[in-house]
Amino acid sequence: MTKILSKIAPAPSMTEATADRIRDAIISGELALGSKLSEQRIADMLGISRSPVREAFATLQAEGLVNVFPKRGSFVFTPDLKEVDDLCEHRCVLETASLRRAILTNKAALLQALERAMTTMHVAGEKDDAVSFTKGDIEFHNAIITCGGNRSIASSYRRTISPLMALRTHLFISMNEKLNRSMDEHQNLIQACQNAQLDAACDLLKLHIFHLSEAYQAALEFTSR
């Protein structure tokens, strides 16, 4: 008998779908760092009850994107510098390990994916579109993780990367971090990958990742004046 029916992918739960929408809003900068989150307002905007919103807040709290305080309410996270340093170090461990594997075992696919992400960032940079630039940046670094081929690393990365991506958008939108340096760093990294320079590529990647921490520190110092 000819197979004519394919399996139906399970639909995400209401809580998962709600968490996805809120997560996207935080990462894109639509919900600013430190802003208070109203269960009722978000439920009304999404056309759902408050229960999945409350459960979504718990999910996002575990990811580090939302802080829930009893009797005070829920807020989009606002990291201190130590937290940002720790997140950057964690990201370095995962991305450099994946980059080495990708260059050695999957270089052609890696370069193709990185160039595609660079095109997205270039178009966004010409329009000074920080949100689209961040999406291209996410695509670029996801390519490193995906092409590394380690599913355990990929799973850990997905669970922990959202706060840094949200912070990156915030820096570009609210703190005027420039896009040009980021573009140059990404291009230099692609060149090192093309030349299979593993140590140089990893060193460039580490510098690039920790520039986020440096930019955040400078922004904090500027706003405290």
RABELZI-V890736 format. One record per backbone hydrogen bond with DSSP energy under -1.0 kcal/mol. NH is the residue of the N-H (numbers start at 1). CO is the residue of the C=O. If there is no record, write none. Layout:
BEGIN
nh=NH co=CO
nh=NH co=CO
END
This chain:
BEGIN
nh=17 co=13
nh=18 co=14
nh=19 co=15
nh=20 co=16
nh=21 co=17
nh=22 co=18
nh=23 co=19
nh=24 co=20
nh=25 co=21
nh=26 co=22
nh=27 co=23
nh=28 co=24
nh=30 co=25
nh=31 co=25
nh=35 co=32
nh=37 co=74
nh=42 co=38
nh=43 co=39
nh=44 co=40
nh=45 co=41
nh=46 co=42
nh=47 co=43
nh=48 co=43
nh=54 co=50
nh=55 co=51
nh=56 co=52
nh=57 co=53
nh=58 co=54
nh=59 co=55
nh=60 co=56
nh=61 co=57
nh=62 co=58
nh=63 co=59
nh=65 co=60
nh=66 co=60
nh=67 co=75
nh=69 co=73
nh=72 co=69
nh=73 co=69
nh=75 co=67
nh=76 co=35
nh=77 co=65
nh=84 co=80
nh=85 co=81
nh=86 co=82
nh=87 co=83
nh=88 co=84
nh=89 co=85
nh=90 co=86
nh=91 co=87
nh=92 co=88
nh=93 co=89
nh=94 co=90
nh=95 co=91
nh=96 co=92
nh=97 co=93
nh=98 co=94
nh=99 co=95
nh=100 co=96
nh=101 co=97
nh=102 co=98
nh=103 co=99
nh=104 co=100
nh=105 co=101
nh=106 co=102
nh=110 co=106
nh=111 co=107
nh=112 co=108
nh=113 co=109
nh=114 co=110
nh=115 co=111
nh=116 co=112
nh=117 co=113
nh=118 co=114
nh=119 co=115
nh=120 co=116
nh=121 co=117
nh=122 co=118
nh=123 co=119
nh=124 co=120
nh=125 co=121
nh=126 co=122
nh=127 co=123
nh=129 co=124
nh=133 co=129
nh=134 co=130
nh=135 co=131
nh=136 co=132
nh=137 co=133
nh=138 co=134
nh=139 co=135
nh=140 co=136
nh=141 co=137
nh=142 co=138
nh=143 co=139
nh=144 co=140
nh=145 co=141
nh=146 co=142
nh=147 co=143
nh=149 co=146
nh=154 co=150
nh=155 co=151
nh=156 co=152
nh=157 co=153
nh=158 co=154
nh=159 co=155
nh=160 co=156
nh=161 co=157
nh=165 co=161
nh=166 co=162
nh=167 co=163
nh=168 co=164
nh=169 co=165
nh=170 co=166
nh=171 co=167
nh=172 co=168
nh=173 co=169
nh=174 co=170
nh=175 co=170
nh=177 co=171
nh=183 co=179
nh=184 co=180
nh=185 co=181
nh=186 co=182
nh=187 co=183
nh=188 co=184
nh=189 co=185
nh=190 co=186
nh=191 co=187
nh=192 co=188
nh=193 co=189
nh=194 co=190
nh=195 co=191
nh=196 co=193
nh=197 co=192
nh=198 co=196
nh=201 co=197
nh=202 co=198
nh=203 co=199
nh=204 co=200
nh=205 co=201
nh=206 co=202
nh=207 co=203
nh=208 co=204
nh=209 co=205
nh=210 co=206
nh=211 co=207
nh=212 co=209
nh=214 co=210
nh=215 co=211
nh=216 co=212
nh=217 co=213
nh=218 co=214
nh=219 co=215
nh=220 co=216
nh=221 co=217
nh=222 co=218
nh=223 co=219
nh=224 co=220
nh=225 co=222
END
